[in-house]
Amino acid sequence: MLLSKGLFSLLAFGLGVATAAQDLEGIYALVRRRVPNHAHAFSFSLAEGEPDVFTISDAKAGIHVECTTVSACARGIYTYLTEHGGVDIWWTGSRLHGLPARLPKVGKPVKGQAIVSYRYHFNTVTFDYTSAFWDFEQWELELDWLALRGVNLPLAWVGYEYILIEAFRDVGLSDADISDFLSGPAFQAWNRFGNIQGSWGGALPSEWVADQFSLQKRLIARMVELGMTPVLPSFTGFVPRALATHYPNASIVTGSQWSGFPDALTKDSFLEPSDPLFATIQKAFITKQRAAYGPVSHVYTLDQYNENDPFSGDPAYLRNVTAGTFASLRAADPDAVWLMQGWLFFSSASFWTDERIEAYLGGVPGNDSMIVLDLYSEAQPQWNRTASYYGKQWVWCELHGYGGNMGLEGNLGELTHGPLTALSSPGSSMKGIGLTMEGQEGNEIVYDILLDQAWSSTPLDIGTYVTGWVSRRYPVKHLPKAALDAWNVLSTTVYNNHDSGTQATIKGIYELAPALTGLTNRTGHHPTGVPYDTDTSVLPALKLLLKAKTQQSALATIPEFAYDVVDVARQLLSNRFITLYTTLVNTYQSPNSTAQAVRTAGKPLVALLADLDALLYTNEHFLLSRWIADARKWAHGNSAKAREYSAYLEYNARNQVTLWGPDGEINDYASKAWAGLVGTYYKARWAAFVDYLVETKRAGQAYNATTVKQTMLDIGEKWDNGTWGAGEGEHWGVRGNTWEVVGKVLRTWA
């Protein structure tokens, strides 16, 4: 499906797209950054024509890319670099500088075109689960990765609190009033969503707010340079409780409790959009934002009911909410387009009946004035039950990765067929394809293939795609067939998951608080059930990767190859843990077992976690210490105040990946397979659990789930208040040799 030039012009105007961005200097700068030795050999030009089209051709000086948009130019150079140059850029780093000394010729000009207007990226919560503590260098890699893959509509939440505080001050709120409302650096997404308010572990420091605002200025400028239209924040309606004191006649309602948090930290106050004060704050916010970043976008993210039910379910009320909200946006920006995540229609499906959805969306006049992200299209699409969101523009999105969980899983067939089916369905108002994973942690192939599908009007052939992807990922001469065979095994098993109950990253049960029941075979969007046979998928894939290294020693020097070997070995251990756990439980529950038998059954679990920790320590991308270091670096310096700030940041970082709340309200939701976290936290919990089972078996006492839960909470609270590097087994940086440790893993656990 090709977009008409007229439709594209309308969409470009609605986005506020930097047709200003008809300046290609940002693309030239990208080339200088990523392929410096060949920067002189690439040229670009903009041309009139259909939207998002590029043409790559040979030129006297090297390679020329002609494009109708800046984003298409970025995609065009990416197509050359990957399909002709055999190099790529990954989350683990850019390898584009590995282009051959003599640039390959194109021959017949290569043309490409996006099949949708919007190529979207980010979930609101990704800004906490993955990028909470990123600096500009880390963001730079991310933005180049996005631009080259053709993304033109990225979410841009960084620095939001700075402008929000200024807008709140304008209506008379004190800094103390505002501080009581804002949440910590690792939890800001849920404050922005209106799920939580306030902070545990200390108030949000002003230094953090100022630094993030400064960072956002650089990020917005870079997005625009790269031909992207940033989706900017707006005022959602969630306000400090003190606003009701300042404006006793304002229409302010109390939101619902979220995820078991105490009332002091949830039930956010919501200023009704029908109240004139809503429009006042909205205008102040957008005006200040435009002054800070310039007129770079007309698209605003705004979510009011993410896991937070409306005050009333009356359709007229819901229609008035959106009508008032949209009117406030248009009063501040006459070209405003409202973008919202459609998660609520799935997560709160019992509330959001078809009638209520139609009323809520219907409050926004015109179909081009709103974009709905169909957040979980690959597994729980809502577009088909809502008549394509009743005509509103919407984006087919892949969610897949919840909480930054890291288990291997995917459904490549759905990702190559699902968007095309939706796009061609009768009456479809689909206008985009995007990624909305909660955390950007592994399984890169399932995200790459969807962004690539956005540039193909026919389903990508999975076998051909995987071969090309692996060849670029492991760019060595004479890549052994064993490496391709390994990924053929993975792509036809692990990444060919059609089990409706496990359509998301698989969570290792060792990451969960130990218990006798409820850990295995979970389904839903935090599944623990393994929908494939480990011995005919993960295990042979790992052996094939190691065989490839034996055949071509240069593979050991490829960062992505080492990453993948560690990742596949990690999955092997994660799956083996399930068997060990089952044996432990069965042994404990047997009326004929002894305390010693329970001890014997428990030892392998702890031993496996020690081996897993050692494995993860061999690769920089699997380190808890990296997450903590990224957090602490924002404290700047070593003064007493800086050390206090650093400890606050570390607590935020630790708490998110463990208890997720002051008392484990969302315990282990954002668990990670990271060295250090496995060795000092998960292993400690499981060792304590085994000890408890042994002691109760010896004493003839009944298992007490409440006691176990409290023990795990005590371990979590103590761990969260620690300082990394002060305890046994707490190391900074990489330790050990990947190949030696993986060899031991296979000898012990295969």
PyMOL commands that set and color helices and strands:
alter all, ss='L'
color gray80, all
select helices_A, chain A and resi 5-15+19-21+25-34+36-41+70-83+96-98+126-129+136-148+160-170+175-179+188-192+206-225+243-246+263-265+276-293+315-332+343-347+354-362+387-390+412-423+444-453+462-473+481-492+500-502+509-511+534-536+538-551+553-557+559-589+595-616+620-622+624-635+640-656+677-699+705-720+738-749
alter helices_A, ss='H'
color red, helices_A
select strands_A, chain A and resi 42-46+53-59+62-67+89-90+93-94+110-113+118-121+153-154+238-239+252-254+269-271+299-301+337-341+370-374+393-398+430-435
alter strands_A, ss='S'
color yellow, strands_A
deselect
rebuild
show_as cartoon
